[in-house]
Amino acid sequence: MALTDFIQHLPSRAAFAPDKMTKLDCFRSPRLLVGLNCFEAGQSQPIHAHAGADKFYFVVSGKASFILDTRIIEAPTGDLMLAPDGVPHGVERALERTVVLVAISPAPKG
């Protein structure tokens, strides 16, 4: 991997699909997965949890309702949500076109 691959302008990497959220890897190793989740207004991500892994969501642009454990949190650009090992999380609904930076450590296999 070239050094230039370690420097990325996230808004220009965003890609959207009309029927479902889009996932794009920015970096993947056995220890860490960093990527973008891109949502059109109204799109969602099912509630799930990661055993043995911590995750965060950072809203790069837009606004969405996130689920963290039993709470629903409306998060605009600049907000950070943390989902430690085993905590259920997801995106209930994008309230507008939204780009979210996600990272999971350790990275899931596959």
N, C-alpha and C positions, 0 to 999 in steps of 0.2 A: 504494500500500500504506500503510495506516495504521500509526502508531507502535505501536499495540496488537498488531499482527501480529508485531512483532519481539520480543515477550515471550511465551513459551509455557511452560506447565507440562507437561512431556513425559509423565509417567505418565498424565495424564488424556487425552492424545491417542492413546494406544495402542489398537489394534484388532486383533482376532485372528480367524482363520478356521480351521475344523477340518481343511481339506484341504491348505493350503499357507501359507507365510509371507505376511505382509501388509506392503506397503510404503506409507508415508505421507510425502509431501513436507512439510517444515516451512518450507523456504525454497529458492527456485531463482532463479538469475540465470545469465548466460553465464559467470560466473567461479566459481560455487560452487553445489553442491547439498547441502543438509542434510536428512536425513530419518530416519524411524524404520523399522526392520525389526523386526517383531513375530512371535515364534515360539511355537507351542505345543510342549510336550515332544515330542521325536522329529523335529520338522521340521528342514529343512536348507536351505542355499543352495549351488548348484553352485560349484565352483572356477572362478574367472575372473581376468582381469587387465585393467588399464586402461592403454592406451598413452597416454603424455603426460599422465597424471593421477595425483595422489596421493590416497589414501583412508585414513580411519581408522574403526575400530569402537570405540565406548565402551559398555560394558554398563551400562545404566541400572538394570535389575533382572533377576534370574534368574541363570542359569549355562548356558554352552554350550561346546562344543569347536569351536575355530576352526582353520582351516588357514592358515598363513602360510608361503609358499614350500614347503619340504619338511617343516615342523614342524607338529605338532598340539598346540595349547595349550588347556588347560581354563581358562576365564576366568569368574570370578564377578563380581557387582555391583562396579562401581568400576574394573574393569580396562580399559586402553586398548591396542589393537593398531593398529600402523601398517603400511600396505601402500603403499610408494612405487611410483612409475611402473614398470609391467611386472611387479611381484611377484605371483605367483598367490596368491589368497586366497579364502576362503569360510567358510561355517559348516557344519562336518561334521555337527553334531547339537545341537539344544537339549536340555539335560539336564533342564530344567524350563521352565515358561512364562518367556520371556525377551524383554526389550525392549532393543534396541540402537540407539544413536544413530550414524548414519553421516554422513560428509561426504566429498565428492569435489571436488577443485579441479584443473583447471577442470571445470565441470559437463558431463556428456555431453549431446549434442544429442538432443532428442526426449523 
